[in-house]
């Protein structure tokens, strides 16, 4: 049983991930060339889709005016950094489809998420500044103790 499991894991590592990398490379290449359909074909082949891939697929579906598919792709995104952008894009998609209520709802959520994201960014910066200040304080204290020890 262990041998079978080991062979299965080896097979996945040999064939699964490299194919995903190949598909991602091809999809990204087609995006750069402006070939939407081809890029979507390769994005769809990827087994382990990240939030960025879902986001890119949503944008490509939008370009093809496949608004329902764009919305479906966006709804798979969980990353908070992409969430406010995604909600904004969902608002755009619903607006294009004539659904004003959903459009407004998503724009409002996007604004709320953007505000939360910016507040969290500021908290991180504040914490980093506090850590740097503490490091400087401890370094100065350490140096002054070193100097005092040398004097004694």
SULQUI-V378849 format. One line per field, one symbol per residue. ss: DSSP state (A for helix, B for strand, O for the rest). burial: + if it has 16 or more other C-alpha atoms within 10 Angstrom, else -. A space follows every 10 residues. Layout:
ss->???
burial->???
This chain:
ss->OAAAAAAAAA AAAAAAAAAA AAAAAAAAAA AAOOOAAAAA AAAAAOOOOO AAAAAAAAAA AAAOOOAAAA AAAAOOOOOA AAAAAAAAAA AAAAAAOOOA AAAAAAAAAA AAAAAAAAAA AAAAAAAAAA AAAAAAAAAA AAAAAAAAAA AO
burial->---------- ---------+ --++-+++-+ +----+++++ -++--+---- +-++++++++ ++----++++ +-+++-+--- -+++++++++ +++++----- -+++-+++++ --++--+--- ---------- ---------- ---------- --
